[in-house]
């Protein structure tokens, strides 16, 4: 009797057959078990803007939240110096109705009964999916509160094309170009459904080039409120194919595509790595059922009829250039990097000074994506005039030199060096900076929270009843909220856009 045969409870003949049929235990014939100690998650959930925005329940049900604003008309007031025994002139007062639509934001989950059984002993599948659904709801709220808009972007202008005989592989002929602007939601979530949405494409531009090494530089006038731009290129009129997406309003075209190029891997860009879209002929830069997030609340115009609340979800903020400007600061760097002078960034100083000149305040924080916040640090720390070196004083200082540096606070020199904090936003497009005012110290300002969210219901879990027609036993649910994003101090804020890379 062979060793082990009796212990295994098999016959000698069977044992000998098994031994003859195997040639040792290898990687392909291994004997193993599966030990699952824990379920890990690699899903980042970083939502600083959502976390910093106060939320409160609405006092009653409504389709929109409305408030009245007394606008800044200080520069148009009559002079109060008058002769004796004469009536004083009546001051000017201009009020504006502002309202923000309530919008529904939700994320759904599904867990089958069989999945629950198979996960037994490892994890509670329903609890795991519920947490992941809440996580995605938080990310969606972060993206919407920064980037959503219920009105269209302005029409994208016709590109300006500058040819070159070098720098590319374009043959002698004519290059045709169209451009479409992307909203913030387009950048992170396409058109809100499944496609890479944008505004309507511009009119076609063309330029003759001399090959075989030709290239073309294309520019468009900045689209107010845009997060990026899609470019479409061809060597024949009306046949443009997707070329690339940029976060500034310019691009270097070095070749003519024969098929749609893949969407580049820019930070957070929707559908990166997939084939680019066709030239857009309908406007998908907005949805009427979206709220107006921070960007839109600053950039949007007041409608021509501000006291007409209209119907349904229609907001009184409209496409920039089609109504009455709120007067918020806006500047496009047109693909150029920040300009550093001494210990200052000129574009930021210009914004701070203009906001003070108009509203006598300083913004309190600047929201930046990872590219811009790094550019600010690199631009300042690379300038010898801006740096104070701190020499290590300990005896091992030379062995413990710390490399790298970060600018966490920017001093507003217009307001005696008041600090403005730099806040990193994972879902702010890479070419933008938004200056936010969290304090409005005016007499009678009546603003505890200049920015806040008002909810009709907040983080409500709704469970659907499963039906036989759409699958077996399961839990169908969603986590949703209906909310209005309120920015009561939008005219006192500012946006820098189309910020280019440091060379």
Secondary structure as UniProt FT lines:
FT   TURN            3..4
FT   HELIX           5..8
FT   HELIX           12..21
FT   HELIX           27..29
FT   HELIX           48..52
FT   STRAND          54..57
FT   STRAND          64..70
FT   HELIX           74..76
FT   TURN            84..85
FT   STRAND          95..101
FT   STRAND          103..112
FT   HELIX           113..118
FT   TURN            119..122
FT   HELIX           125..147
FT   STRAND          160..164
FT   STRAND          173..182
FT   HELIX           184..189
FT   TURN            190..191
FT   STRAND          205..209
FT   STRAND          214..219
FT   TURN            224..225
FT   STRAND          228..234
FT   TURN            237..238
FT   STRAND          241..246
FT   STRAND          250..253
FT   TURN            267..268
FT   TURN            270..273
FT   TURN            288..289
FT   HELIX           294..299
FT   STRAND          301..302
FT   TURN            306..307
FT   TURN            312..313
FT   STRAND          317..318
FT   TURN            320..321
FT   STRAND          329..332
FT   TURN            334..335
FT   STRAND          340..341
FT   TURN            342..343
FT   STRAND          344..345
FT   HELIX           346..359
FT   STRAND          365..368
FT   HELIX           370..381
FT   HELIX           384..386
FT   TURN            395..396
FT   HELIX           397..400
FT   STRAND          409..412
FT   HELIX           413..415
FT   TURN            416..417
FT   STRAND          418..424
FT   TURN            426..427
FT   TURN            430..431
FT   STRAND          433..436
FT   TURN            443..444
FT   STRAND          451..464
FT   HELIX           468..470
FT   STRAND          474..487
FT   TURN            488..489
FT   HELIX           490..492
FT   STRAND          494..497
//
